[in-house]
Amino acid sequence: RADFTVDKRWDAVGLRGVDADDVCVRGAYVPAHRVVGSAERARQPDTLPPLYRLPLPTVLTHTSAACLLGVARGALAEVRAGGLATDAQDRIAWELEASALQLHRNVREQMNTLRDGRLVGEELALRARRDQANLAERAHVSVRSLRTLEVPDTILRTLKRRLRDLHVLRAHATNDSEQVLSVYGQHLLGISVDN
């Protein structure tokens, strides 16, 4: 137990009992033959198509981000369907669309990099993580701000449910924007970052 810590990140309603916390080991040497991940897949350009060589963090985090984006877009659509139209809704729609475009751009650039026979570099990988974490934050803030509008009770109940859904999704470490932005900031400052 002295060699690792357990981060209690799964403290969202409905997930406390699954005991799926994060185990963190820092500064430990891991032999290459014990590592399973996208690095090995990325080095197999002749045997695997680019989609299967995407960095595993991109695949996992962007899948989660797509869920967050869907929840936020659904909340916005429900408010608009209720007959409300405000400048705040337009701003939310724009921010969600900007986040989606960033995710698409990052995946497209990673796919093109792999098609060219190159590995995805640290800069692109970290930018993709930054944009994904920002989307998680934007989705949560968007639905929270929609809840402040004067909406019928039926829509308000739906918004509260969607906010709970977002809270559960954001409880995962991959959506911790503070942690991701801290790593991205270290990279920008030239401080070594562990992938």
Phi, psi and chi 1 to 4 in degrees:
 res  aa     phi    psi   chi1   chi2   chi3   chi4
   1 ARG       -  -20.4 -177.7   96.7  171.7  144.2
   2 ALA   -74.3  -17.6      -      -      -      -
   3 ASP   -89.7   -5.4  -64.1  -28.0      -      -
   4 PHE  -149.6  164.2   64.2   91.2      -      -
   5 THR  -123.5  157.6   59.6      -      -      -
   6 VAL  -115.3  118.3  177.1      -      -      -
   7 ASP   -91.2  120.4  -76.7  -10.4      -      -
   8 LYS   -84.5   81.5  -61.9  -80.2 -172.7 -174.2
   9 ARG   -95.3  -22.3  -64.9 -163.7  175.7  -91.7
  10 TRP   -90.9   68.7  -72.1   91.7      -      -
  11 ASP  -113.1   34.0 -166.1   28.3      -      -
  12 ALA   -96.3  153.8      -      -      -      -
  13 VAL   -53.0  130.0  174.4      -      -      -
  14 GLY    89.1   -9.2      -      -      -      -
  15 LEU  -119.4   -5.3  -67.4  177.3      -      -
  16 ARG   -61.1  -35.9  -69.3 -176.4 -177.3  125.3
  17 GLY   -79.8  -10.3      -      -      -      -
  18 VAL   -78.6  -14.3  -60.9      -      -      -
  19 ASP    53.0   40.8 -156.2   25.0      -      -
  20 ALA  -101.7   57.3      -      -      -      -
  21 ASP   -80.1  168.7  -60.2  -45.0      -      -
  22 ASP   -91.4  130.8  -65.3  -22.1      -      -
  23 VAL   -98.9  123.7  176.2      -      -      -
  24 CYS  -114.5  129.1  -59.2      -      -      -
  25 VAL  -124.0  123.8  178.2      -      -      -
  26 ARG  -118.7  139.4  -59.3 -154.7 -168.4  -63.5
  27 GLY    73.7   14.2      -      -      -      -
  28 ALA   -94.2  145.1      -      -      -      -
  29 TYR   -82.9  130.1  170.5   74.9      -      -
  30 VAL  -121.1  116.0  179.6      -      -      -
  31 PRO   -62.2  146.7  -10.0   17.9      -      -
  32 ALA   -55.5  -35.2      -      -      -      -
  33 HIS   -72.0   -8.5   69.6  -80.3      -      -
  34 ARG   -99.2   -2.0  -62.9  -82.7 -173.5 -139.5
  35 VAL   -98.8  127.5  176.5      -      -      -
  36 VAL  -121.1  126.2  177.0      -      -      -
  37 GLY   178.1 -163.9      -      -      -      -
  38 SER   -74.4  -19.1   57.5      -      -      -
  39 ALA   -61.1  -42.5      -      -      -      -
  40 GLU   -67.8  -41.7  -65.9   79.0   27.8      -
  41 ARG   -64.4  -39.0  -68.1 -168.4  -37.1 -109.3
  42 ALA   -64.6  -26.8      -      -      -      -
  43 ARG   -86.3   10.4  -69.6 -176.3  178.5   89.0
  44 GLN  -115.4   57.0  -60.0  173.5    2.9      -
  45 PRO   -63.1  -26.3   21.4  -29.1      -      -
  46 ASP   -83.2  -20.6  -64.1  -26.8      -      -
  47 THR  -105.7  -24.3   57.7      -      -      -
  48 LEU  -124.3  137.9  -67.3  173.7      -      -
  49 PRO   -69.2  160.1   14.1  -18.7      -      -
  50 PRO   -53.5  -36.9  -25.2   32.7      -      -
  51 LEU   -56.2  -37.9  177.1   62.7      -      -
  52 TYR   -84.1   -2.6  -63.9   99.3      -      -
  53 ARG  -109.2    3.6  -69.3 -176.5  -77.3  125.6
  54 LEU   -57.8  144.2  -83.5  172.2      -      -
  55 PRO   -57.1  134.0  -23.4   32.8      -      -
  56 LEU   -54.8  -41.2 -162.1   53.6      -      -
  57 PRO   -58.2  -35.6  -26.1   35.7      -      -
  58 THR   -64.4  -46.6  -63.2      -      -      -
  59 VAL   -61.4  -49.8  173.9      -      -      -
  60 LEU   -68.1  -47.7  -61.7  176.6      -      -
  61 THR   -71.9  -34.4   61.0      -      -      -
  62 HIS   -74.7  -26.7  -75.8   52.4      -      -
  63 THR   -64.9  -45.8  -58.3      -      -      -
  64 SER   -62.4  -41.7  169.9      -      -      -
  65 ALA   -63.0  -36.8      -      -      -      -
  66 ALA   -62.7  -38.6      -      -      -      -
  67 CYS   -64.7  -45.6  -65.5      -      -      -
  68 LEU   -59.9  -43.8  -71.2  159.1      -      -
  69 LEU   -62.8  -42.5 -178.0   61.3      -      -
  70 GLY   -62.5  -41.0      -      -      -      -
  71 VAL   -63.6  -45.8  169.3      -      -      -
  72 ALA   -66.9  -42.9      -      -      -      -
  73 ARG   -63.6  -38.6  -77.9  178.4  167.3  169.3
  74 GLY   -62.9  -41.5      -      -      -      -
  75 ALA   -62.5  -44.2      -      -      -      -
  76 LEU   -62.6  -41.9  179.6   60.5      -      -
  77 ALA   -63.4  -38.3      -      -      -      -
  78 GLU   -65.6  -40.9  -72.3  164.7    3.1      -
  79 VAL   -65.5  -43.8  168.9      -      -      -
  80 ARG   -65.5  -37.8  -74.6 -174.6  164.6  167.6
  81 ALA   -65.3  -23.7      -      -      -      -
  82 GLY   -76.9    2.8      -      -      -      -
  83 GLY    91.3    3.0      -      -      -      -
  84 LEU   -90.9  137.2  -67.4  167.2      -      -
  85 ALA  -139.1  118.4      -      -      -      -
  86 THR  -136.3  163.0   65.9      -      -      -
  87 ASP   -62.3  -33.3  -69.5  -18.6      -      -
  88 ALA   -61.3  -39.3      -      -      -      -
  89 GLN   -65.3  -39.5  -69.2  173.7   41.9      -
  90 ASP   -63.4  -40.5  -69.0  -21.0      -      -
  91 ARG   -63.8  -42.5  179.4 -172.9   50.0   75.6
  92 ILE   -62.6  -45.5  -70.7  168.0      -      -
  93 ALA   -59.7  -42.5      -      -      -      -
  94 TRP   -64.4  -44.5  177.1   85.5      -      -
  95 GLU   -64.4  -40.3  -74.1 -175.8    1.7      -
  96 LEU   -66.8  -40.6  -65.8  174.9      -      -
  97 GLU   -65.3  -40.9 -176.4   61.7   22.1      -
  98 ALA   -61.0  -41.2      -      -      -      -
  99 SER   -63.0  -43.4  -69.3      -      -      -
 100 ALA   -62.5  -42.4      -      -      -      -
 101 LEU   -63.6  -38.1  -70.1  171.0      -      -
 102 GLN   -63.2  -44.0  -73.4  174.7  -38.0      -
 103 LEU   -62.7  -44.7  -67.3 -176.5      -      -
 104 HIS   -61.0  -43.4  -72.2  -68.8      -      -
 105 ARG   -60.8  -45.3  176.2 -161.9   64.5 -169.1
 106 ASN   -64.4  -43.9  -68.8  -28.7      -      -
 107 VAL   -66.3  -42.0  171.2      -      -      -
 108 ARG   -60.1  -44.9 -176.0  177.0   56.4 -110.2
 109 GLU   -66.0  -37.8  -73.0 -177.0   19.7      -
 110 GLN   -66.5  -42.0  -71.5 -172.5   18.0      -
 111 MET   -62.0  -44.6  -68.7  -74.1  -72.0      -
 112 ASN   -62.7  -39.6  -70.9  -21.3      -      -
 113 THR   -60.4  -45.8  -62.2      -      -      -
 114 LEU   -68.1  -37.2  -66.5  167.8      -      -
 115 ARG   -62.2  -33.3  -85.2 -170.8 -159.6  101.6
 116 ASP   -77.9    0.8  -68.1  -16.1      -      -
 117 GLY    82.5   13.2      -      -      -      -
 118 ARG  -104.9  161.1  -64.7  177.7  -73.3  128.5
 119 LEU   -87.7  150.4  -62.7  177.0      -      -
 120 VAL   -70.1  123.3  173.3      -      -      -
 121 GLY   -80.8  168.8      -      -      -      -
 122 GLU   -60.3  -41.6 -176.0  175.5   70.0      -
 123 GLU   -58.1  -49.9  175.3   69.9   32.3      -
 124 LEU   -68.3  -40.7  179.9   53.3      -      -
 125 ALA   -63.1  -43.7      -      -      -      -
 126 LEU   -70.8  -36.1  -71.8  172.9      -      -
 127 ARG   -63.5  -41.1 -172.6 -175.9   76.1 -159.4
 128 ALA   -61.7  -42.3      -      -      -      -
 129 ARG   -65.3  -41.7  -76.3  -71.0  -73.8  125.1
 130 ARG   -59.2  -48.0  177.4 -155.9   64.1 -166.4
 131 ASP   -65.9  -36.3  -67.2  -15.2      -      -
 132 GLN   -66.5  -43.8  172.3  -89.6  -34.3      -
 133 ALA   -66.6  -37.7      -      -      -      -
 134 ASN   -63.0  -38.3  -78.6  -24.1      -      -
 135 LEU   -62.0  -42.6 -178.0  146.9      -      -
 136 ALA   -57.7  -44.4      -      -      -      -
 137 GLU   -67.1  -44.9 -169.4   64.2   27.4      -
 138 ARG   -61.5  -41.5  -77.3 -179.5 -175.8  146.7
 139 ALA   -61.3  -45.0      -      -      -      -
 140 HIS   -64.3  -48.3 -173.3 -101.7      -      -
 141 VAL   -62.3  -38.2  168.2      -      -      -
 142 SER   -61.6  -49.8  -64.2      -      -      -
 143 VAL   -68.6  -37.0  175.7      -      -      -
 144 ARG   -60.7  -41.3 -139.8  176.3   47.0 -137.7
 145 SER   -72.3  -31.3   66.9      -      -      -
 146 LEU   -64.0  -32.6  -73.2  171.9      -      -
 147 ARG   -64.8  -23.1  -90.2 -169.7   58.1 -153.6
 148 THR   -80.0  -11.8   64.9      -      -      -
 149 LEU   -73.8  155.6  -59.9  174.3      -      -
 150 GLU   -79.3  102.5  -57.0 -127.3   -2.9      -
 151 VAL  -126.3  156.8  -64.0      -      -      -
 152 PRO   -58.7  154.8  -20.4   29.4      -      -
 153 ASP   -56.9  -35.7  -75.0  -16.8      -      -
 154 THR   -64.1  -40.5   54.5      -      -      -
 155 ILE   -71.2  -38.6  -65.9  175.3      -      -
 156 LEU   -61.3  -41.8 -175.8   59.6      -      -
 157 ARG   -62.2  -41.1  -80.6 -166.8  -61.4  -85.1
 158 THR   -64.7  -41.1  -57.7      -      -      -
 159 LEU   -63.8  -39.1  -69.8  175.9      -      -
 160 LYS   -63.8  -41.1  -74.2  179.5  179.6  179.2
 161 ARG   -63.3  -44.0 -172.1 -169.0   76.7 -122.1
 162 ARG   -64.1  -36.7  -71.8 -171.7 -179.3  -87.4
 163 LEU   -65.5  -38.7 -163.1   56.0      -      -
 164 ARG   -63.2  -41.9  -76.4 -167.8  -57.1  -91.0
 165 ASP   -59.8  -44.5  -67.8  -15.2      -      -
 166 LEU   -63.3  -38.9  -75.3  169.2      -      -
 167 HIS   -61.5  -42.1  178.0   70.1      -      -
 168 VAL   -63.9  -46.7  169.1      -      -      -
 169 LEU   -63.1  -38.8  -72.6  165.5      -      -
 170 ARG   -73.0  -15.4  -74.8 -176.9   65.2 -129.3
 171 ALA   -67.3  -19.4      -      -      -      -
 172 HIS   -74.6  144.3 -166.1  -84.0      -      -
 173 ALA   -57.9  -29.8      -      -      -      -
 174 THR   -66.3  -18.7   60.5      -      -      -
 175 ASN  -105.5   14.6  -64.0  -45.9      -      -
 176 ASP   -81.0   94.1 -177.7   -8.8      -      -
 177 SER   -63.5  -34.5   59.5      -      -      -
 178 GLU   -61.8  -44.5 -173.9  175.8  -42.9      -
 179 GLN   -65.9  -45.6 -179.2 -178.7    1.1      -
 180 VAL   -65.4  -44.1  172.3      -      -      -
 181 LEU   -67.7  -30.8  -65.6  176.6      -      -
 182 SER   -64.0  -44.4  172.6      -      -      -
 183 VAL   -65.0  -42.5  170.3      -      -      -
 184 TYR   -63.3  -40.7 -171.8   73.1      -      -
 185 GLY   -62.4  -40.4      -      -      -      -
 186 GLN   -60.2  -42.3  -71.0  173.9   -1.8      -
 187 HIS   -61.0  -45.7  170.0   73.4      -      -
 188 LEU   -62.5  -30.8  -69.8  177.1      -      -
 189 LEU   -85.1    0.7  -66.1  171.1      -      -
 190 GLY    83.4   12.4      -      -      -      -
 191 ILE   -83.9  134.4  -59.1  169.8      -      -
 192 SER   -59.5  136.8  177.8      -      -      -
 193 VAL  -121.3  130.1  175.7      -      -      -
 194 ASP   -76.3  129.4  -68.2  -23.6      -      -
 195 ASN   -75.7      -  -77.5  -24.6      -      -
